[in-house]
Amino acid sequence: MFKNILLIGAGGFIGSVARFFLSKLNLTVELFSIPVGTLLVNVTGCLVIGLLTGVADKTALLNSEWRMFLMVGLCGGFTTFSTFAGENLMLLHNGQFGPLLVYTALSVILGFAAVFFGYAITNIL
């Protein structure tokens, strides 16, 4: 159990730091008041977890320890749906209903499409 906690923590550390750097795009990229960095992190995280799920389902490459490190730790630390919810709340509080709807729709639709695409790639390989 302690080994799994260390694996998850190490993956979470890497994922969180990567998220921090990508989320800095929020400060430099302007697209209809949408937090672009967080959107990119969410979609990328969904793609990666889709790929990892497909690989884990179809091969023996990812044992339970690698799944803990990559899927629970790295992807869990990298994806930012709590940040997503907080940013949506701020858009709502600021009366930015259009960006709120666009940001939410893009995150959900592109995130699901990325998970599906990542999983589908594993069927081709």
KOLNUNU-242114 format. One line per field, with one value per residue (C-alpha): chain; x, y, z. Coordinates in steps of 0.2 Angstrom, whole numbers, plus 5000, padded with zeros to 4 digits. Each point is the difference from the previous one (the first is absolute). Last residue first. Layout:
! residues N
kette = c(A, ...)
x = c(X, ...)
y = c(Y, ...)
z = c(Z, ...)
***
This chain:
! residues 125
kette = c(A, A, A, A, A, A, A, A, A, A, A, A, A, A, A, A, A, A, A, A, A, A, A, A, A, A, A, A, A, A, A, A, A, A, A, A, A, A, A, A, A, A, A, A, A, A, A, A, A, A, A, A, A, A, A, A, A, A, A, A, A, A, A, A, A, A, A, A, A, A, A, A, A, A, A, A, A, A, A, A, A, A, A, A, A, A, A, A, A, A, A, A, A, A, A, A, A, A, A, A, A, A, A, A, A, A, A, A, A, A, A, A, A, A, A, A, A, A, A, A, A, A, A, A, A)
x = c(4991, 4983, 4990, 5012, 4996, 4982, 5003, 5009, 4986, 4987, 5009, 5003, 4982, 4994, 5012, 4995, 4982, 5001, 5013, 4993, 4983, 5006, 5010, 4987, 4986, 5011, 5007, 4982, 4994, 5014, 4990, 5016, 4993, 4996, 5018, 5007, 4989, 5006, 5018, 4997, 4992, 5015, 5012, 4992, 5000, 5018, 5009, 5018, 5000, 4987, 5009, 5017, 4994, 4985, 5003, 5019, 5007, 4985, 4999, 5019, 4998, 4985, 5009, 5001, 5008, 4988, 4991, 4982, 4991, 5015, 5005, 4982, 4999, 5017, 4995, 4983, 5010, 5011, 4986, 4991, 5015, 5003, 4982, 5001, 5017, 4996, 4983, 5010, 5013, 4986, 4991, 4986, 4998, 4995, 5018, 5014, 5017, 5013, 4993, 4990, 5015, 5007, 4989, 5012, 5014, 4989, 4993, 5017, 5004, 4984, 5003, 5018, 4994, 4985, 5011, 5011, 4986, 4991, 5016, 5003, 4982, 5001, 5016, 4992, 4986)
y = c(4999, 5004, 4995, 5010, 5016, 4997, 5003, 5016, 5006, 4996, 5009, 5014, 5001, 5000, 5014, 5010, 4999, 5003, 5014, 5008, 5001, 5007, 5013, 5005, 5001, 5010, 5011, 5005, 5002, 5012, 5008, 5002, 4988, 4987, 5002, 4998, 4984, 4993, 5003, 4991, 4985, 4999, 5001, 4985, 4992, 5002, 4985, 4999, 4993, 4986, 4997, 4997, 4992, 4990, 4995, 5001, 4994, 4989, 4993, 4996, 4991, 4990, 4994, 5010, 4991, 4984, 5006, 5003, 5008, 5009, 5007, 5006, 5008, 5008, 5008, 5006, 5007, 5009, 5007, 5006, 5008, 5009, 5007, 5005, 5008, 5010, 5006, 5006, 5009, 5008, 5008, 5007, 5019, 4999, 4993, 5009, 4991, 5007, 4998, 4985, 4992, 4999, 4985, 4990, 5003, 4996, 4984, 4993, 5003, 4992, 4985, 4997, 5002, 4989, 4986, 5000, 5000, 4986, 4990, 5004, 4996, 4983, 4996, 5003, 4988)
z = c(4834, 4993, 5015, 5011, 4990, 5004, 5019, 4996, 4988, 5013, 5014, 4988, 4995, 5018, 5004, 4984, 5004, 5019, 4999, 4985, 5007, 5017, 4991, 4988, 5013, 5013, 4985, 4996, 5018, 5005, 5014, 5011, 5013, 4986, 4993, 5018, 5003, 4983, 5006, 5016, 4991, 4988, 5014, 5008, 4983, 4998, 4993, 5004, 5017, 4996, 4984, 5008, 5016, 4996, 4982, 4999, 5017, 5005, 4983, 5000, 5017, 4994, 4985, 4984, 4985, 5002, 4984, 4994, 5015, 5007, 4983, 4998, 5017, 4998, 4983, 5008, 5015, 4988, 4989, 5016, 5007, 4984, 4999, 5018, 4999, 4984, 5008, 5015, 4989, 4989, 5015, 4989, 4999, 4982, 4996, 5008, 5002, 5012, 5018, 4997, 4991, 5018, 5002, 4990, 5013, 5015, 4991, 4998, 5018, 5005, 4989, 5007, 5018, 4997, 4992, 5015, 5012, 4991, 5000, 5019, 5005, 4990, 5009, 5017, 4995)
***
